[in-house]
Amino acid sequence: TQFPDISHATVEGKPVRAAVADDEWLNGEFIKTVQTRGAAIIKARKFSSALSAAIAIRDHIHDWAVGTAPGTFVSMAVASDG
């Protein structure tokens, strides 16, 4: 399940929360939309979201290996038993 982290996101230089000015939507419908994105892709395209996942993996590995442009952010996680 994906969870959007908007803590570093900006819109025209303003933090997303200030730009959108609707915490109810950001904390509700927006999160639900992000979390159900895969199912929406399958429904719209009539095939798996595997290509979308593959592109995301490619982009993720690129950012990990090469880095990101100055001022940009990427979130990553490492599974661990402790």
PyMOL Python script that loads the backbone (N, CA, C, O; Angstrom):
from pymol import cmd

cmd.read_pdbstr("""\
ATOM      1  N   THR A   1       0.838  -1.177   0.000  1.00  0.00           N
ATOM      2  CA  THR A   1       0.000   0.000   0.000  1.00  0.00           C
ATOM      3  C   THR A   1       0.885   1.243   0.000  1.00  0.00           C
ATOM      4  O   THR A   1       1.842   1.336   0.769  1.00  0.00           O
ATOM      5  N   GLN A   2       0.565   2.170  -0.846  1.00  0.00           N
ATOM      6  CA  GLN A   2       1.317   3.418  -0.892  1.00  0.00           C
ATOM      7  C   GLN A   2       0.702   4.421   0.079  1.00  0.00           C
ATOM      8  O   GLN A   2      -0.501   4.409   0.336  1.00  0.00           O
ATOM      9  N   PHE A   3       1.555   5.281   0.604  1.00  0.00           N
ATOM     10  CA  PHE A   3       1.085   6.358   1.471  1.00  0.00           C
ATOM     11  C   PHE A   3       1.805   7.632   1.060  1.00  0.00           C
ATOM     12  O   PHE A   3       3.034   7.686   1.109  1.00  0.00           O
ATOM     13  N   PRO A   4       1.067   8.654   0.657  1.00  0.00           N
ATOM     14  CA  PRO A   4       1.711   9.888   0.208  1.00  0.00           C
ATOM     15  C   PRO A   4       2.319  10.681   1.366  1.00  0.00           C
ATOM     16  O   PRO A   4       1.657  10.938   2.372  1.00  0.00           O
ATOM     17  N   ASP A   5       3.574  11.060   1.211  1.00  0.00           N
ATOM     18  CA  ASP A   5       4.259  11.904   2.188  1.00  0.00           C
ATOM     19  C   ASP A   5       4.419  13.280   1.550  1.00  0.00           C
ATOM     20  O   ASP A   5       5.269  13.465   0.679  1.00  0.00           O
ATOM     21  N   ILE A   6       3.621  14.230   1.971  1.00  0.00           N
ATOM     22  CA  ILE A   6       3.656  15.558   1.360  1.00  0.00           C
ATOM     23  C   ILE A   6       4.510  16.543   2.162  1.00  0.00           C
ATOM     24  O   ILE A   6       4.470  17.749   1.920  1.00  0.00           O
ATOM     25  N   SER A   7       5.276  16.024   3.112  1.00  0.00           N
ATOM     26  CA  SER A   7       6.020  16.920   4.004  1.00  0.00           C
ATOM     27  C   SER A   7       7.060  17.776   3.281  1.00  0.00           C
ATOM     28  O   SER A   7       7.416  18.847   3.773  1.00  0.00           O
ATOM     29  N   HIS A   8       7.551  17.333   2.135  1.00  0.00           N
ATOM     30  CA  HIS A   8       8.525  18.123   1.373  1.00  0.00           C
ATOM     31  C   HIS A   8       7.959  18.614   0.043  1.00  0.00           C
ATOM     32  O   HIS A   8       8.665  19.266  -0.726  1.00  0.00           O
ATOM     33  N   ALA A   9       6.703  18.309  -0.231  1.00  0.00           N
ATOM     34  CA  ALA A   9       6.098  18.671  -1.518  1.00  0.00           C
ATOM     35  C   ALA A   9       5.735  20.160  -1.540  1.00  0.00           C
ATOM     36  O   ALA A   9       5.327  20.743  -0.536  1.00  0.00           O
ATOM     37  N   THR A  10       5.902  20.743  -2.727  1.00  0.00           N
ATOM     38  CA  THR A  10       5.557  22.157  -2.897  1.00  0.00           C
ATOM     39  C   THR A  10       4.744  22.349  -4.171  1.00  0.00           C
ATOM     40  O   THR A  10       4.815  21.543  -5.099  1.00  0.00           O
ATOM     41  N   VAL A  11       3.976  23.426  -4.196  1.00  0.00           N
ATOM     42  CA  VAL A  11       3.238  23.863  -5.376  1.00  0.00           C
ATOM     43  C   VAL A  11       3.594  25.326  -5.580  1.00  0.00           C
ATOM     44  O   VAL A  11       3.256  26.180  -4.759  1.00  0.00           O
ATOM     45  N   GLU A  12       4.273  25.605  -6.673  1.00  0.00           N
ATOM     46  CA  GLU A  12       4.732  26.967  -6.957  1.00  0.00           C
ATOM     47  C   GLU A  12       5.490  27.558  -5.767  1.00  0.00           C
ATOM     48  O   GLU A  12       5.313  28.723  -5.414  1.00  0.00           O
ATOM     49  N   GLY A  13       6.339  26.725  -5.160  1.00  0.00           N
ATOM     50  CA  GLY A  13       7.185  27.176  -4.066  1.00  0.00           C
ATOM     51  C   GLY A  13       6.550  27.180  -2.687  1.00  0.00           C
ATOM     52  O   GLY A  13       7.236  27.428  -1.695  1.00  0.00           O
ATOM     53  N   LYS A  14       5.250  26.910  -2.604  1.00  0.00           N
ATOM     54  CA  LYS A  14       4.557  26.894  -1.315  1.00  0.00           C
ATOM     55  C   LYS A  14       4.374  25.450  -0.850  1.00  0.00           C
ATOM     56  O   LYS A  14       4.154  24.566  -1.678  1.00  0.00           O
ATOM     57  N   PRO A  15       4.460  25.193   0.457  1.00  0.00           N
ATOM     58  CA  PRO A  15       4.162  23.849   0.947  1.00  0.00           C
ATOM     59  C   PRO A  15       2.769  23.419   0.479  1.00  0.00           C
ATOM     60  O   PRO A  15       1.856  24.240   0.391  1.00  0.00           O
ATOM     61  N   VAL A  16       2.616  22.139   0.185  1.00  0.00           N
ATOM     62  CA  VAL A  16       1.346  21.638  -0.332  1.00  0.00           C
ATOM     63  C   VAL A  16       0.181  21.992   0.580  1.00  0.00           C
ATOM     64  O   VAL A  16      -0.869  22.424   0.104  1.00  0.00           O
ATOM     65  N   ARG A  17       0.353  21.814   1.882  1.00  0.00           N
ATOM     66  CA  ARG A  17      -0.763  22.113   2.795  1.00  0.00           C
ATOM     67  C   ARG A  17      -1.230  23.559   2.657  1.00  0.00           C
ATOM     68  O   ARG A  17      -2.431  23.824   2.705  1.00  0.00           O
ATOM     69  N   ALA A  18      -0.300  24.494   2.486  1.00  0.00           N
ATOM     70  CA  ALA A  18      -0.662  25.906   2.319  1.00  0.00           C
ATOM     71  C   ALA A  18      -1.283  26.148   0.950  1.00  0.00           C
ATOM     72  O   ALA A  18      -2.236  26.916   0.824  1.00  0.00           O
ATOM     73  N   ALA A  19      -0.746  25.495  -0.073  1.00  0.00           N
ATOM     74  CA  ALA A  19      -1.253  25.703  -1.438  1.00  0.00           C
ATOM     75  C   ALA A  19      -2.651  25.124  -1.620  1.00  0.00           C
ATOM     76  O   ALA A  19      -3.504  25.737  -2.263  1.00  0.00           O
ATOM     77  N   VAL A  20      -2.884  23.938  -1.051  1.00  0.00           N
ATOM     78  CA  VAL A  20      -4.191  23.289  -1.203  1.00  0.00           C
ATOM     79  C   VAL A  20      -5.197  23.867  -0.216  1.00  0.00           C
ATOM     80  O   VAL A  20      -6.368  24.048  -0.549  1.00  0.00           O
ATOM     81  N   ALA A  21      -4.744  24.151   0.980  1.00  0.00           N
ATOM     82  CA  ALA A  21      -5.591  24.743   2.029  1.00  0.00           C
ATOM     83  C   ALA A  21      -6.859  23.941   2.288  1.00  0.00           C
ATOM     84  O   ALA A  21      -7.935  24.508   2.475  1.00  0.00           O
ATOM     85  N   ASP A  22      -6.725  22.606   2.298  1.00  0.00           N
ATOM     86  CA  ASP A  22      -7.868  21.735   2.576  1.00  0.00           C
ATOM     87  C   ASP A  22      -7.345  20.464   3.235  1.00  0.00           C
ATOM     88  O   ASP A  22      -7.196  19.435   2.577  1.00  0.00           O
ATOM     89  N   ASP A  23      -7.066  20.536   4.545  1.00  0.00           N
ATOM     90  CA  ASP A  23      -6.528  19.386   5.267  1.00  0.00           C
ATOM     91  C   ASP A  23      -7.472  18.197   5.241  1.00  0.00           C
ATOM     92  O   ASP A  23      -7.015  17.055   5.204  1.00  0.00           O
ATOM     93  N   GLU A  24      -8.768  18.436   5.258  1.00  0.00           N
ATOM     94  CA  GLU A  24      -9.732  17.328   5.228  1.00  0.00           C
ATOM     95  C   GLU A  24      -9.544  16.512   3.950  1.00  0.00           C
ATOM     96  O   GLU A  24      -9.531  15.282   4.000  1.00  0.00           O
ATOM     97  N   TRP A  25      -9.399  17.184   2.808  1.00  0.00           N
ATOM     98  CA  TRP A  25      -9.200  16.487   1.533  1.00  0.00           C
ATOM     99  C   TRP A  25      -7.837  15.791   1.504  1.00  0.00           C
ATOM    100  O   TRP A  25      -7.736  14.636   1.090  1.00  0.00           O
ATOM    101  N   LEU A  26      -6.780  16.504   1.947  1.00  0.00           N
ATOM    102  CA  LEU A  26      -5.440  15.912   1.949  1.00  0.00           C
ATOM    103  C   LEU A  26      -5.365  14.681   2.844  1.00  0.00           C
ATOM    104  O   LEU A  26      -4.698  13.707   2.495  1.00  0.00           O
ATOM    105  N   ASN A  27      -6.033  14.708   3.982  1.00  0.00           N
ATOM    106  CA  ASN A  27      -5.985  13.599   4.931  1.00  0.00           C
ATOM    107  C   ASN A  27      -6.999  12.500   4.630  1.00  0.00           C
ATOM    108  O   ASN A  27      -6.950  11.433   5.242  1.00  0.00           O
ATOM    109  N   GLY A  28      -7.912  12.744   3.701  1.00  0.00           N
ATOM    110  CA  GLY A  28      -8.949  11.766   3.387  1.00  0.00           C
ATOM    111  C   GLY A  28      -8.909  11.295   1.954  1.00  0.00           C
ATOM    112  O   GLY A  28      -8.246  10.307   1.638  1.00  0.00           O
ATOM    113  N   GLU A  29      -9.611  11.993   1.084  1.00  0.00           N
ATOM    114  CA  GLU A  29      -9.759  11.579  -0.316  1.00  0.00           C
ATOM    115  C   GLU A  29      -8.425  11.446  -1.039  1.00  0.00           C
ATOM    116  O   GLU A  29      -8.231  10.503  -1.806  1.00  0.00           O
ATOM    117  N   PHE A  30      -7.505  12.375  -0.807  1.00  0.00           N
ATOM    118  CA  PHE A  30      -6.198  12.318  -1.470  1.00  0.00           C
ATOM    119  C   PHE A  30      -5.458  11.031  -1.123  1.00  0.00           C
ATOM    120  O   PHE A  30      -4.949  10.348  -2.012  1.00  0.00           O
ATOM    121  N   ILE A  31      -5.396  10.697   0.160  1.00  0.00           N
ATOM    122  CA  ILE A  31      -4.710   9.480   0.593  1.00  0.00           C
ATOM    123  C   ILE A  31      -5.391   8.252   0.002  1.00  0.00           C
ATOM    124  O   ILE A  31      -4.720   7.345  -0.490  1.00  0.00           O
ATOM    125  N   LYS A  32      -6.717   8.221   0.046  1.00  0.00           N
ATOM    126  CA  LYS A  32      -7.466   7.082  -0.512  1.00  0.00           C
ATOM    127  C   LYS A  32      -7.177   6.922  -2.006  1.00  0.00           C
ATOM    128  O   LYS A  32      -7.005   5.802  -2.486  1.00  0.00           O
ATOM    129  N   THR A  33      -7.125   8.025  -2.734  1.00  0.00           N
ATOM    130  CA  THR A  33      -6.849   7.967  -4.171  1.00  0.00           C
ATOM    131  C   THR A  33      -5.465   7.401  -4.444  1.00  0.00           C
ATOM    132  O   THR A  33      -5.301   6.562  -5.329  1.00  0.00           O
ATOM    133  N   VAL A  34      -4.473   7.852  -3.692  1.00  0.00           N
ATOM    134  CA  VAL A  34      -3.111   7.339  -3.869  1.00  0.00           C
ATOM    135  C   VAL A  34      -3.062   5.843  -3.546  1.00  0.00           C
ATOM    136  O   VAL A  34      -2.433   5.071  -4.269  1.00  0.00           O
ATOM    137  N   GLN A  35      -3.716   5.440  -2.474  1.00  0.00           N
ATOM    138  CA  GLN A  35      -3.658   4.049  -2.041  1.00  0.00           C
ATOM    139  C   GLN A  35      -4.405   3.101  -2.974  1.00  0.00           C
ATOM    140  O   GLN A  35      -4.095   1.910  -2.998  1.00  0.00           O
ATOM    141  N   THR A  36      -5.365   3.582  -3.733  1.00  0.00           N
ATOM    142  CA  THR A  36      -6.134   2.716  -4.641  1.00  0.00           C
ATOM    143  C   THR A  36      -5.733   2.942  -6.098  1.00  0.00           C
ATOM    144  O   THR A  36      -6.444   2.523  -7.012  1.00  0.00           O
ATOM    145  N   ARG A  37      -4.606   3.597  -6.312  1.00  0.00           N
ATOM    146  CA  ARG A  37      -4.142   3.930  -7.661  1.00  0.00           C
ATOM    147  C   ARG A  37      -3.947   2.685  -8.527  1.00  0.00           C
ATOM    148  O   ARG A  37      -4.337   2.682  -9.695  1.00  0.00           O
ATOM    149  N   GLY A  38      -3.356   1.642  -7.978  1.00  0.00           N
ATOM    150  CA  GLY A  38      -3.104   0.425  -8.744  1.00  0.00           C
ATOM    151  C   GLY A  38      -4.384  -0.182  -9.290  1.00  0.00           C
ATOM    152  O   GLY A  38      -4.450  -0.553 -10.462  1.00  0.00           O
ATOM    153  N   ALA A  39      -5.394  -0.281  -8.448  1.00  0.00           N
ATOM    154  CA  ALA A  39      -6.679  -0.832  -8.888  1.00  0.00           C
ATOM    155  C   ALA A  39      -7.324   0.061  -9.942  1.00  0.00           C
ATOM    156  O   ALA A  39      -7.958  -0.436 -10.873  1.00  0.00           O
ATOM    157  N   ALA A  40      -7.165   1.372  -9.801  1.00  0.00           N
ATOM    158  CA  ALA A  40      -7.735   2.300 -10.782  1.00  0.00           C
ATOM    159  C   ALA A  40      -7.063   2.137 -12.145  1.00  0.00           C
ATOM    160  O   ALA A  40      -7.726   2.225 -13.178  1.00  0.00           O
ATOM    161  N   ILE A  41      -5.754   1.902 -12.152  1.00  0.00           N
ATOM    162  CA  ILE A  41      -5.036   1.690 -13.414  1.00  0.00           C
ATOM    163  C   ILE A  41      -5.530   0.421 -14.093  1.00  0.00           C
ATOM    164  O   ILE A  41      -5.794   0.415 -15.296  1.00  0.00           O
ATOM    165  N   ILE A  42      -5.653  -0.644 -13.328  1.00  0.00           N
ATOM    166  CA  ILE A  42      -6.147  -1.905 -13.895  1.00  0.00           C
ATOM    167  C   ILE A  42      -7.543  -1.718 -14.473  1.00  0.00           C
ATOM    168  O   ILE A  42      -7.827  -2.196 -15.571  1.00  0.00           O
ATOM    169  N   LYS A  43      -8.406  -1.037 -13.756  1.00  0.00           N
ATOM    170  CA  LYS A  43      -9.779  -0.814 -14.228  1.00  0.00           C
ATOM    171  C   LYS A  43      -9.794   0.018 -15.515  1.00  0.00           C
ATOM    172  O   LYS A  43     -10.547  -0.292 -16.439  1.00  0.00           O
ATOM    173  N   ALA A  44      -8.982   1.055 -15.584  1.00  0.00           N
ATOM    174  CA  ALA A  44      -8.981   1.953 -16.745  1.00  0.00           C
ATOM    175  C   ALA A  44      -8.318   1.324 -17.966  1.00  0.00           C
ATOM    176  O   ALA A  44      -8.802   1.481 -19.087  1.00  0.00           O
ATOM    177  N   ARG A  45      -7.228   0.623 -17.755  1.00  0.00           N
ATOM    178  CA  ARG A  45      -6.446   0.091 -18.882  1.00  0.00           C
ATOM    179  C   ARG A  45      -6.788  -1.355 -19.227  1.00  0.00           C
ATOM    180  O   ARG A  45      -6.412  -1.844 -20.293  1.00  0.00           O
ATOM    181  N   LYS A  46      -7.481  -2.025 -18.354  1.00  0.00           N
ATOM    182  CA  LYS A  46      -7.870  -3.432 -18.549  1.00  0.00           C
ATOM    183  C   LYS A  46      -6.669  -4.380 -18.539  1.00  0.00           C
ATOM    184  O   LYS A  46      -6.767  -5.493 -19.054  1.00  0.00           O
ATOM    185  N   PHE A  47      -5.554  -3.967 -17.970  1.00  0.00           N
ATOM    186  CA  PHE A  47      -4.422  -4.858 -17.764  1.00  0.00           C
ATOM    187  C   PHE A  47      -3.656  -4.413 -16.528  1.00  0.00           C
ATOM    188  O   PHE A  47      -3.908  -3.337 -15.984  1.00  0.00           O
ATOM    189  N   SER A  48      -2.740  -5.230 -16.096  1.00  0.00           N
ATOM    190  CA  SER A  48      -2.023  -5.015 -14.849  1.00  0.00           C
ATOM    191  C   SER A  48      -1.250  -3.704 -14.821  1.00  0.00           C
ATOM    192  O   SER A  48      -0.873  -3.158 -15.858  1.00  0.00           O
ATOM    193  N   SER A  49      -1.030  -3.225 -13.627  1.00  0.00           N
ATOM    194  CA  SER A  49      -0.221  -2.027 -13.435  1.00  0.00           C
ATOM    195  C   SER A  49       1.264  -2.382 -13.350  1.00  0.00           C
ATOM    196  O   SER A  49       2.060  -1.593 -12.842  1.00  0.00           O
ATOM    197  N   ALA A  50       1.642  -3.569 -13.845  1.00  0.00           N
ATOM    198  CA  ALA A  50       3.035  -4.019 -13.754  1.00  0.00           C
ATOM    199  C   ALA A  50       3.994  -3.057 -14.453  1.00  0.00           C
ATOM    200  O   ALA A  50       5.093  -2.818 -13.953  1.00  0.00           O
ATOM    201  N   LEU A  51       3.600  -2.503 -15.597  1.00  0.00           N
ATOM    202  CA  LEU A  51       4.484  -1.570 -16.287  1.00  0.00           C
ATOM    203  C   LEU A  51       4.711  -0.320 -15.432  1.00  0.00           C
ATOM    204  O   LEU A  51       5.829   0.188 -15.341  1.00  0.00           O
ATOM    205  N   SER A  52       3.646   0.160 -14.815  1.00  0.00           N
ATOM    206  CA  SER A  52       3.781   1.321 -13.941  1.00  0.00           C
ATOM    207  C   SER A  52       4.724   1.003 -12.782  1.00  0.00           C
ATOM    208  O   SER A  52       5.549   1.834 -12.403  1.00  0.00           O
ATOM    209  N   ALA A  53       4.600  -0.189 -12.225  1.00  0.00           N
ATOM    210  CA  ALA A  53       5.486  -0.605 -11.134  1.00  0.00           C
ATOM    211  C   ALA A  53       6.923  -0.729 -11.615  1.00  0.00           C
ATOM    212  O   ALA A  53       7.856  -0.349 -10.908  1.00  0.00           O
ATOM    213  N   ALA A  54       7.100  -1.265 -12.824  1.00  0.00           N
ATOM    214  CA  ALA A  54       8.449  -1.418 -13.368  1.00  0.00           C
ATOM    215  C   ALA A  54       9.116  -0.052 -13.574  1.00  0.00           C
ATOM    216  O   ALA A  54      10.301   0.117 -13.286  1.00  0.00           O
ATOM    217  N   ILE A  55       8.360   0.897 -14.065  1.00  0.00           N
ATOM    218  CA  ILE A  55       8.905   2.246 -14.259  1.00  0.00           C
ATOM    219  C   ILE A  55       9.264   2.873 -12.917  1.00  0.00           C
ATOM    220  O   ILE A  55      10.293   3.537 -12.794  1.00  0.00           O
ATOM    221  N   ALA A  56       8.421   2.663 -11.917  1.00  0.00           N
ATOM    222  CA  ALA A  56       8.703   3.194 -10.582  1.00  0.00           C
ATOM    223  C   ALA A  56       9.980   2.576 -10.017  1.00  0.00           C
ATOM    224  O   ALA A  56      10.787   3.268  -9.396  1.00  0.00           O
ATOM    225  N   ILE A  57      10.160   1.276 -10.233  1.00  0.00           N
ATOM    226  CA  ILE A  57      11.373   0.602  -9.761  1.00  0.00           C
ATOM    227  C   ILE A  57      12.595   1.164 -10.477  1.00  0.00           C
ATOM    228  O   ILE A  57      13.615   1.441  -9.846  1.00  0.00           O
ATOM    229  N   ARG A  58      12.492   1.334 -11.796  1.00  0.00           N
ATOM    230  CA  ARG A  58      13.602   1.896 -12.565  1.00  0.00           C
ATOM    231  C   ARG A  58      13.979   3.283 -12.036  1.00  0.00           C
ATOM    232  O   ARG A  58      15.154   3.574 -11.813  1.00  0.00           O
ATOM    233  N   ASP A  59      12.968   4.132 -11.840  1.00  0.00           N
ATOM    234  CA  ASP A  59      13.224   5.488 -11.344  1.00  0.00           C
ATOM    235  C   ASP A  59      13.840   5.474  -9.949  1.00  0.00           C
ATOM    236  O   ASP A  59      14.728   6.269  -9.642  1.00  0.00           O
ATOM    237  N   HIS A  60      13.360   4.562  -9.112  1.00  0.00           N
ATOM    238  CA  HIS A  60      13.852   4.438  -7.742  1.00  0.00           C
ATOM    239  C   HIS A  60      15.330   4.043  -7.737  1.00  0.00           C
ATOM    240  O   HIS A  60      16.137   4.633  -7.019  1.00  0.00           O
ATOM    241  N   ILE A  61      15.673   3.039  -8.546  1.00  0.00           N
ATOM    242  CA  ILE A  61      17.061   2.582  -8.615  1.00  0.00           C
ATOM    243  C   ILE A  61      17.954   3.693  -9.183  1.00  0.00           C
ATOM    244  O   ILE A  61      19.081   3.886  -8.727  1.00  0.00           O
ATOM    245  N   HIS A  62      17.448   4.407 -10.164  1.00  0.00           N
ATOM    246  CA  HIS A  62      18.217   5.528 -10.724  1.00  0.00           C
ATOM    247  C   HIS A  62      18.538   6.545  -9.634  1.00  0.00           C
ATOM    248  O   HIS A  62      19.685   6.968  -9.493  1.00  0.00           O
ATOM    249  N   ASP A  63      17.521   6.939  -8.861  1.00  0.00           N
ATOM    250  CA  ASP A  63      17.731   7.931  -7.810  1.00  0.00           C
ATOM    251  C   ASP A  63      18.692   7.419  -6.738  1.00  0.00           C
ATOM    252  O   ASP A  63      19.480   8.187  -6.186  1.00  0.00           O
ATOM    253  N   TRP A  64      18.626   6.129  -6.449  1.00  0.00           N
ATOM    254  CA  TRP A  64      19.498   5.525  -5.447  1.00  0.00           C
ATOM    255  C   TRP A  64      20.942   5.512  -5.950  1.00  0.00           C
ATOM    256  O   TRP A  64      21.863   5.865  -5.213  1.00  0.00           O
ATOM    257  N   ALA A  65      21.135   5.110  -7.195  1.00  0.00           N
ATOM    258  CA  ALA A  65      22.483   4.957  -7.740  1.00  0.00           C
ATOM    259  C   ALA A  65      23.109   6.284  -8.173  1.00  0.00           C
ATOM    260  O   ALA A  65      24.298   6.510  -7.949  1.00  0.00           O
ATOM    261  N   VAL A  66      22.318   7.157  -8.787  1.00  0.00           N
ATOM    262  CA  VAL A  66      22.842   8.379  -9.379  1.00  0.00           C
ATOM    263  C   VAL A  66      22.600   9.599  -8.494  1.00  0.00           C
ATOM    264  O   VAL A  66      23.355  10.570  -8.537  1.00  0.00           O
ATOM    265  N   GLY A  67      21.543   9.536  -7.698  1.00  0.00           N
ATOM    266  CA  GLY A  67      21.173  10.674  -6.860  1.00  0.00           C
ATOM    267  C   GLY A  67      20.087  11.495  -7.531  1.00  0.00           C
ATOM    268  O   GLY A  67      19.678  11.207  -8.656  1.00  0.00           O
ATOM    269  N   THR A  68      19.634  12.497  -6.846  1.00  0.00           N
ATOM    270  CA  THR A  68      18.581  13.361  -7.361  1.00  0.00           C
ATOM    271  C   THR A  68      19.142  14.747  -7.637  1.00  0.00           C
ATOM    272  O   THR A  68      20.219  15.105  -7.160  1.00  0.00           O
ATOM    273  N   ALA A  69      18.418  15.496  -8.391  1.00  0.00           N
ATOM    274  CA  ALA A  69      18.821  16.874  -8.669  1.00  0.00           C
ATOM    275  C   ALA A  69      18.773  17.684  -7.374  1.00  0.00           C
ATOM    276  O   ALA A  69      17.963  17.389  -6.495  1.00  0.00           O
ATOM    277  N   PRO A  70      19.621  18.692  -7.246  1.00  0.00           N
ATOM    278  CA  PRO A  70      19.607  19.526  -6.042  1.00  0.00           C
ATOM    279  C   PRO A  70      18.201  20.063  -5.747  1.00  0.00           C
ATOM    280  O   PRO A  70      17.513  20.555  -6.641  1.00  0.00           O
ATOM    281  N   GLY A  71      17.795  19.960  -4.496  1.00  0.00           N
ATOM    282  CA  GLY A  71      16.493  20.479  -4.086  1.00  0.00           C
ATOM    283  C   GLY A  71      15.346  19.517  -4.270  1.00  0.00           C
ATOM    284  O   GLY A  71      14.209  19.852  -3.939  1.00  0.00           O
ATOM    285  N   THR A  72      15.610  18.312  -4.796  1.00  0.00           N
ATOM    286  CA  THR A  72      14.536  17.322  -4.949  1.00  0.00           C
ATOM    287  C   THR A  72      14.682  16.256  -3.873  1.00  0.00           C
ATOM    288  O   THR A  72      15.759  16.070  -3.306  1.00  0.00           O
ATOM    289  N   PHE A  73      13.594  15.568  -3.603  1.00  0.00           N
ATOM    290  CA  PHE A  73      13.585  14.552  -2.555  1.00  0.00           C
ATOM    291  C   PHE A  73      13.053  13.246  -3.112  1.00  0.00           C
ATOM    292  O   PHE A  73      12.273  13.235  -4.065  1.00  0.00           O
ATOM    293  N   VAL A  74      13.476  12.153  -2.515  1.00  0.00           N
ATOM    294  CA  VAL A  74      12.947  10.841  -2.825  1.00  0.00           C
ATOM    295  C   VAL A  74      12.855  10.084  -1.490  1.00  0.00           C
ATOM    296  O   VAL A  74      13.725  10.220  -0.630  1.00  0.00           O
ATOM    297  N   SER A  75      11.809   9.300  -1.336  1.00  0.00           N
ATOM    298  CA  SER A  75      11.643   8.519  -0.105  1.00  0.00           C
ATOM    299  C   SER A  75      11.963   7.068  -0.389  1.00  0.00           C
ATOM    300  O   SER A  75      11.538   6.518  -1.406  1.00  0.00           O
ATOM    301  N   MET A  76      12.705   6.453   0.497  1.00  0.00           N
ATOM    302  CA  MET A  76      13.057   5.042   0.371  1.00  0.00           C
ATOM    303  C   MET A  76      12.931   4.393   1.743  1.00  0.00           C
ATOM    304  O   MET A  76      13.009   5.064   2.771  1.00  0.00           O
ATOM    305  N   ALA A  77      12.738   3.089   1.743  1.00  0.00           N
ATOM    306  CA  ALA A  77      12.642   2.347   2.992  1.00  0.00           C
ATOM    307  C   ALA A  77      13.514   1.100   2.892  1.00  0.00           C
ATOM    308  O   ALA A  77      13.741   0.570   1.804  1.00  0.00           O
ATOM    309  N   VAL A  78      13.994   0.644   4.037  1.00  0.00           N
ATOM    310  CA  VAL A  78      14.773  -0.582   4.099  1.00  0.00           C
ATOM    311  C   VAL A  78      14.090  -1.505   5.095  1.00  0.00           C
ATOM    312  O   VAL A  78      13.903  -1.159   6.261  1.00  0.00           O
ATOM    313  N   ALA A  79      13.722  -2.684   4.615  1.00  0.00           N
ATOM    314  CA  ALA A  79      13.097  -3.663   5.508  1.00  0.00           C
ATOM    315  C   ALA A  79      14.169  -4.209   6.452  1.00  0.00           C
ATOM    316  O   ALA A  79      15.283  -4.506   6.022  1.00  0.00           O
ATOM    317  N   SER A  80      13.834  -4.341   7.728  1.00  0.00           N
ATOM    318  CA  SER A  80      14.808  -4.770   8.706  1.00  0.00           C
ATOM    319  C   SER A  80      14.130  -5.507   9.850  1.00  0.00           C
ATOM    320  O   SER A  80      12.986  -5.219  10.203  1.00  0.00           O
ATOM    321  N   ASP A  81      14.842  -6.448  10.416  1.00  0.00           N
ATOM    322  CA  ASP A  81      14.352  -7.141  11.603  1.00  0.00           C
ATOM    323  C   ASP A  81      14.846  -6.460  12.870  1.00  0.00           C
ATOM    324  O   ASP A  81      14.632  -6.976  13.967  1.00  0.00           O
ATOM    325  N   GLY A  82      15.487  -5.340  12.745  1.00  0.00           N
ATOM    326  CA  GLY A  82      15.962  -4.629  13.924  1.00  0.00           C
ATOM    327  C   GLY A  82      17.135  -3.859  13.661  1.00  0.00           C
ATOM    328  O   GLY A  82      17.656  -3.201  14.562  1.00  0.00           O
TER     329      GLY A  82
END
""", "prot")
cmd.dss("prot")
cmd.show_as("cartoon", "prot")
cmd.util.cbc("prot")
cmd.orient("prot")
